[in-house]
């Protein structure tokens, strides 16, 4: 597995080795030993989630605060998304900055999002099926969110936001400066 760093410390792009022939392809989408050897990341994942969405759906920005933060390993099984992570670690040199990457079923790239990041994505294709691993179980009392269109963060979602399909919950999230965040 090839591991590429991003401009924001801790965010990693994972590219599996794909073995293709006339039958199709095979790849190892996750191997804890390989990930540890390539990146030093060794937190085991305990929960898998999967979501199917239509074009222009925007989900996020979500996170879980300590003591039950969630790291996530995101990949796309069908279609394409613009995947975004926002650094919410208050002591980080990149606090408040975001990183985006197009994850597709075709490119098979994955984004590893450690603790201390808010996460969201916009669907670019007609439909997309997103699969992600989490290193902690969902814990409603610790969940947090940030308004997806906060001008202080200024995320380019790669879709026309006037056509975006967004949950009521995500439309009512607080601005970055007002969000409950206990990441130091």
N, C-alpha and C positions, 0 to 999 in steps of 0.2 A: 504494500500500500504506500502510495506517495503522499506525504504530508507537506502542505505548503502553509507558511505563516501568512498572516494578513497585516495590514498597517496597525491593527489594534491587537495589543498583546493578549494572548490567550485564545483568540478566535483562530481556528484551524480549518483549512480546506483539505478534505480527504479524497483521494482519487484511487479507487481500487484497480488492481491489475485484472483486466478483463481477458478471459481466454475464449476466443471466438473461432468457430469453424463452420462448416456447412450445416451443422445441426442447430446452430444458434450460439449461445454464449453461456459462460459460467463465471461468476466472480464471488469472492468472499466479501460480503458487505460489512462485516464487523468481526474483528478478531482482537480480543483484549491484549494478547501478548504482542501482536504486531503494532497495535496502537501505542502501547507502552514503549516498545523498542524504538519506534519512529518519533514519538513526541514527548514521552515521559508522562503522558496522561494515563492514569491507572484506576480511575474510579469506575466500579462496576455499574452497569445499568440494571434497573429493577422493574421498569415499566415500559411497555411499547404502546404507542398511540398511532392511529391512522385516521385521516380525514379526507373526504372527497368533496371537492368544491367546483363550482362553475366559474367561467371567465369573469373577471373583475371582482371576485370576492377578495376582500381584504380582511385578514385576521390579525389582531394584535393591537397594540404591543403588550405582551404578557410576561410575567415573571413570578417567582415565589421568593419571598424574603426568608432570611434565616429565622428560625433554626432549621427550616426545611427547604433550602433553595433547590432549584432543579437545573442541572446541566442537561443539554439536549444534543442529540446527534440526528440531524435532519437529512432526509433524502426523498426523492420523488420517484414514485413507481410508475406514474402515467402523467404525461403532459409536462408543463413547465410553470415555475413560480419565480418571483423575485423575492428572495429570502433576505431578511434584514435583522441585524442585531445591533442594539444600542448599549454602549458601555454605561452602566449605572453605578460603577464602583467609585465612590467619592474621592478616594485617594489616588485614582488612576490618572496618568498624564493625558489619557484620551477620554476622560469623563464627559459624557454628553455627546460623544461622536458616534456615528453609525457606520456600519459596513453593510453593503449589499452584494449579492451574487445571484446569478441565474442558475438555479438547480433544475435539471431536466431528467426525464427518464432516459434520454439519449446520452447525455454527457456523464451520467452516473456519479457526479460529484456529490459530496456530502459536506455539510457545515457542522463542525463541532463547536457548540456554544457553551462555555463554562459558566459557573455561578457568577452572578454579578452583571448579567446582561438581560435586557428586555428583548423579546423576540416577536416577530410578526412576518407575514408574507402576503403577497398579492398574486392572484392567479393570472397568468399570461395566456394560457391556452384555453380552448373551449371547455375542457375539464382538466382537473389535476387531482391526483391521488398522492397524498403526502404521508410519509411514515417517519416517526421519530421515536428514538429511545430516550428515556429519562433516567437519571441516576437517583431520583427520589420519587416517592409516590405523590400524587396530587394531594394537596392540603389546602382546602378552601380558606381557612383562617389566615394563611400566610400569603395568599395571592395578591399580586399588585398589577397595576397597569398604567400605561401612559397614553394620552391622546395621540392617535396615529398621525394627525396633521398639525402637531405642535410646531409653530413657526420657529421656535428656538432650536429645534433639532433639524427641521427642514429636510425631511426624507423625500427623496425622489422614488416614488413607488412604481414607476414605469407603467402606470395605468392612468387614465383620466379619472380623477377623483369624483367628478360630477356623475360618472357612471358606476362608481364603486358600490358594491353590495357589502354593507357593514352591519354587524349586529348592533342592537340598541346598547348593549353593555359597552362595546368598544367605542361607540359614538359619545358615551358619557364618561370616559376615562379622564382623569385629571391631567393637566399640563405637567410637563417634566418637573418644573420647579415646585409643584404642589403634590407630587406623587409620594406616597409612603414608601421609603426606600431605606433599608437598614444595612446596605452593603458599604463597608468602609474601604 
